[in-house]
Each structure stands twice: as structure tokens, then as C-alpha cells.
């Protein structure tokens, strides 16, 4: 995975729920939780809702 593209993304650990930035993960060079070491992370979704007009 290229960490250059992932710098603006926030990740959430599936096990402990810790939030971390892609910048912190790119510094380490491995995709795992910085709190518990679990290797399953999910991308956080933005708080804004995108409205799409149905036709």
C-alpha cells in the first residue's frame, strides 16, 4: 500500500476503537493500531452527509 495517498485519511481500530491519522501510520511504515497492535483498521467516514437528488 502506498502511504503517500493515505496521509489525509483517519483510521479506526476495529478492536479498541482508537483513532489515528494516516500520517502517523506512514511514519511507521506498517498498517496496524498504534494502541493495541491489531492489524485490522477501517477508514472513518466523514461527518457530513452527501445529498443526491433522485430523478
N, C-alpha and C positions, 0 to 999 in steps of 0.2 A: 504494500500500500504506500502511496506517495503521501507523506505527511505535509508537503507544501500546500496541497489543496485543502487539508483538514484543519488548518490553523484557526479559522473563524467558526468552527463548529464546537458546540458544547456536548459532551458525552455524559451519560448517566450510567453508573454501575448497576447491573441487574441484581446483584447480591446485596450490597449495603446501601445503595441509593446515593452514593457520593457523586457530586457533580464536578467535572474537570474540563478544562479547555483543551482544545487540540494543540495549542501552543505548548502546553506542559507535556503532553504525550510525545510531541515531535522532538522535544529536547531529550527525552529518554531514548526514543527510537523503538519502543515496543508498545503495543496496544494492550495495556492491562490497567486495572484500577490502581490508583496511587495509594489508596487507603488499605484495601484488603488483598490486593494482588490477583483478584479474579479476572479472567480473560474475556468475559462476555460484557460488552458495553453496547448501549444503544444511543442513537442520536436523539438529542432533545428536540422537541417541536417548538416552534415559535408560539408566543402567547397570542399573537394576532390571528384572527380568523379571516380567511380569504373568501370574499363573497363573489359568487359566479352567477350571472343572470342566465336562467334557463329559458330556452326559446321553444 
